[in-house]
Amino acid sequence: MKPLKAIIALAALFAAGAAPAMGADVPEEKDMGAYLMVYHKDDTHSLHMAISYDGHTFTAVNNNEPVIVGDTIAMQRGIRDPHIFRGPDGAFYLAMTDLHIYAKQAGFRQTEWERDGNKFGWGNNLGLVLMKSKDLINWTRANIRVDRLDPSLADIGCAWAPETCYDPVKKKLMVHFTMRHGKEKTKLYYFYINDDFNKPEGKPEVLFTYPKEGKEAIDGNMVYKDGTFHLFFCSHDGKTGVKQATSKSITGPWTFDDRLCDPEKIGCEAPSVYKLIGQDKWILMYDVYRANPMNFGFSETTDLETFKPLGRFDEGVMKRTNFDGQKHGAVTWLTKKEAKRLEEYWKKNQRDFPGKIKL
């Protein structure tokens, strides 16, 4: 793909969890006809998937049972915060937090946390789970110990919410994530990674620091539109909610926007933006974790600056047909053929998960 065409394609595909297609066999936006949502659930700490053909109504595959079980892939025997991204090679890149917040209750460890909570804080962990697939069924996997990427990281308190994106200048995959040292305030970090998605290249560098003293940001989500990178994140500054910063470069420097993008009166996190296929509209999705029961909320935008509330799942245009309890989701595009193939696979191979935790 020529450089100009790649930049134009990037604008359309970046927000859909996809990089510009680099080969003749890699589908572009015009070829797409479905949406794939990934999420985890607290009672399984595993990966779940749901499909939509209009970007609004989603149906879980495998009857809302896990498609990948967390205790088979993670050092802590559970995963959280899954993110799905389609690379320039057409492959799917899945990034997840290696963390089980109920591992003691599940019988996987004797203590509440992996390490001393007084020293390393709530939800402390050391790793990420990175997986790659051509068909969303067969996967390769790498378990990344972030604390071992550089001696200066031996004291990290957490490595959460990894997401994959594509740097059009370096022409490389990039993984960004939330990290803190000990119990310090969190920042967003990044590293580049090889095409096999199993070896970080270099030490993680700071991507974004929340600009207010004593406050912090978690859960970064990157979107590209009209020459500008939009970094959405959850701000821990008053009401926990979604804010953004913008830059002409994927690694900053960033211009901070202090306005909340979400309309929620209670705490929400895990922002994730996807573009509606063939339309100049984007959906901002976020996890309203303070709701009872927990739910996702949604807002619509045409400019990534002003947002029209769409309500939560099952309150308006956004609907679930067969699932609930979803946490920290992300959405990418599929062709209709890919979506149908995935649905058929799980109809033929449906399996239950017997290890659910009673919460």
N, C-alpha and C positions, 0 to 999 in steps of 0.2 A: 504494500500500500504506500502511495506517495505521501510525503510529509503533510501537505495541505489537506488531503483527503483523510489522513489519520486524525488530524486535529478536529475536523468537522465531525467525523464519526465518534470521536471521544466525547464531544459535547452531548451526543444523543445517548451513548451507551454507559457512560460513567455512573450516572445516577440510577441506572437499572442494574447495578452490580455487575457490570461487564466492561471489558476493555474493547477498543476498536478491533474489528476483525482484521487479521493479518494474512489470511490465506483464502484461497478460492472456495474451500469447503467449509469455512467458518460462517455461520449464519449472521446476518446483519439485522438491524431493526425491522426492515421490510419483511424479513422471513419469520419474525416472531409472532406468536399467537397465544401465549399463555404466560403465567407467572408462577414461580415456585417460592413459597415461603418456608423458611426453616425457623425452628424455635426449640426451646427446651421446656421441660416441666419440672417443677420442684419434687413431685412424687416419683419421678423416674431418673432425673439427672442424666437424661439421654437425649439423642437427636430425634426430632419429629419433623415431618414435612407435610405441607398442604399445597394444593394446586388451585389456581383460579384461571378462568378464561376471559375475564373482563377487568381484573385488577381490583375488584370490590368484594366478590363472594368467593370464599375459600373453603375447600373440602380437604380434610386430612386424608392422606394415604394410610394404609395399614390400620384403618379404623382408629386413628389417633394413638396407636401403640408406637413405640420407638422403632425407627428404621435402622439406627445404630445405637447399641446399648452402651451407656457410659462406662460401666465397670469392665468392659472388654477393651477399652482403648486408652483410658486415662490412668495416670499414676495415683490419683486420689480416688479412683473408681467411680468418677462422675464427671460430667461436663456441664458447662453453662455458657450462655452468651454466644450461640452459634452465628456465624456470618458466612454467606455464600457469595462468591464472586466468579464471574466468567472471564477467563483470561483471553489474551489476544490469540492464543492457540485453540480457542474453543473449549478448553477443558474447564472444569468446575473446581474452584479452590474453596475449601471449607476450613475455617479457622474457629477455634473454640477455646474457652478457658478450662484448664485442667483444675477443677475445684468441685468438691462435694461438701456443701454446707451442712448436710445431715449425715455425714459419714459415721459419726458415733452412733446415731440412732439406727443406721442401717447395719451396724456391726462391722464396719470396715476399719475402725480404729478405736482406741481406748479414750482418746481425748477429743474435746470439742473441735480443736483446730489442729492442723498438721504440726505447727510450732506454737510456742508460747504466745498467747493472744496479748498479754501485757506488753510484750516486746515488739511483736510484728502485726498486731491489730486484727480486726474482724476479717474473716474470710481470707486469711493469709494462705498463699500458695506460691509455687515456684515455676509453674510450667504452662505451656500452651500445647494444644493438639492441632496439628496441621494435616489436612488430608486433600488428596487430589484424585479426580475421576474424570473419565471421558463420557460416562453414561449414567452417573448418579447411583449406580448399583455396585460397581467394583471400584474399590478405593485403595490407594497407597496411603501410608500414615507415617508421620514423624512426631515424636514427643520431644518438645524443645524445652530444655531446662534454661530458663532465662538467666538465672543466677550464675550459670556457668559460661555465659557468653563473654564475660570480662571480670577480672578480679574485683573491680569496683562495685559489682552487682551482688556480691555475696550476702549483703544484708537486706535485700529487697523484701518488702512486706507483701507485695502482691504483683501479679501480672494478669490483668483482666481484659476481657472484651476485645480480643484481637480482630482486626478487619484487614482484608487484602484490597489493594488498589494497584493501579498501574501508572508508573511515572513515564509520561510521553517523551520527556527530554532524555532521561537515562535509558529509556526502553527496557525497564526492569520492573518486576513485581516488588511491591513494598508492603510490609505488614506494620500496621500501627496499633497501639494498645495502651491501656492504662497501667501505670506503674507507680509505686512509691518505695522509698527507702525506709525500712523500719515502720514507724507509725507517722512519718511525715506526711504532708499534703501530697495528693496524687498529681501527676502530670501525664500528658500524653507523649509517648515515645514512638520511635519507628526504627525499623531496620530493613534493608534490602535483602532479598532472598533469591536463591538459584531457581532455575526453571523447573527442577524436580520438586520444588517446594519442601525440601527437607534439610536445607543448610543455610542459616542466616549468614549474611556477608557483612562482617564488621560489627562493632559495638553499637547497641541501641543509642540513638541520639534523641534529644528532646525535640518534640514536634510542636508542642503548645503548652504554655504555662498560663494558668488563669491569672489575669492581671491585677486582681484585688488581693491585698495582703490578708492572709489567714483563710482564704477561700480556695476552692479547688474545682477541677473538672474531671469527669470520667466519661467513658463510653463515646469515643469519637466516631464520626461517620462522615466520609468525604464524598462530595458531589462536585462535578465540574459543569459549568454552564457559561457560554459566551466569553471564554477567556479567563474566567475566574474560578478558583477553587473555593468551595464553601465547606468549612469544617463545622459540622454540627456536633454538639456535645451536651452532656448533662452537667449543669452548674449546681454546685453546692453553695448557694449564695442566697439566703432567704428561703423562699419556696424552691424546693428542688425541681428544676425544670429544664427545658431545652433552649439553648442559646446557640449562637454561631459566631464564627470569625471568618474573614475572607482574605485571599491572597492571590497574586498572579503566579505564585510558585507553589508547588505541591508541599514544600517543606517550610513555607513562610518566607519572610515575616508576615504576621497576621494582623488584620485590623479587627478589633473586637467590637461586637455589637451587643450591647447590654440588654436589649429587648428580649422578652420571652417569646418564643415561637409557638408554644403550645397554649391552649386556653384553659388548662386544668386548674382547679382551685386547690388540688392536693398534689402530692409529689409524683413525678413521673421521670423516667430515665430511658436509656437505650434508644436514642433517636435513630431512625433508619429511613432514608429517602429513596423512593423508586419512581421512575417516569412511566406514565401511562403510554402504552405502545401507540405510535402514530398520532399522538396528541402533544400539544405544548402545555401539558399539565403534569405536575409531580404530586405524589402523596408522601407526606411526612407521617411516619408511624412511630409511636412511642409506647412504652410499657408503663401503664398507670398502676404502679406497684402498691400505692396506698389505697386503691379501690378494694372494696370487699363485695363480691369476689374480685380478684385481680383481673385486669382486662387490658387490651390495647386501645389506644386512642389514635385518631387520625385527623389530619388537616390537609387541605388542598392548596396548591400554589401554582402560579404561572411564572413567577419571577424569583422564587426562593427568598423573597424578602417580606412579602405580605401573605398571610395564611388564613384560609377560610375553614373554620372548624367543621368536621364531618361527624363528630361524636365518636363514641366507642363502638366496638363490635356489637351488632344486634340492636343498636339504637337508631340507626339511619341507613345510609346507603351501604355501609361496610357490614358484611355478614359472615358468620361461620355456619356451616351446615351440620357438622358432626364432631366438634371438639370444643374444649374449654381448658382453662388452666394454663394457657400458653404464656411463656415468659421470653423476653429479650429476643425479638425476631428480626429477620432480614429477608429481602425479596430480590430475586433476579428474574430475567426473562428466559422463557423456553420457546421452542417451536411447538406447534400443536402435536407434531409427530413425537417429539421428545416427551411431552406431557402425557400423551396417550400410552406410550411405552412404559413410563413409570407407573401410571395407574394400573395397567394390566399386570405388570410384574408383581405389584403388591396385592392384587386380587388373587393371583395364583400362589403367592408365597406369604399370605397373611400369617402373622404369628403374634401371640400375646406376650406380655412382659409380666412375669409372676412376682417380680421383686419390688413392687410399688411400696412407698413409705406412707404410712398413715400420718397425715399432718394435722 
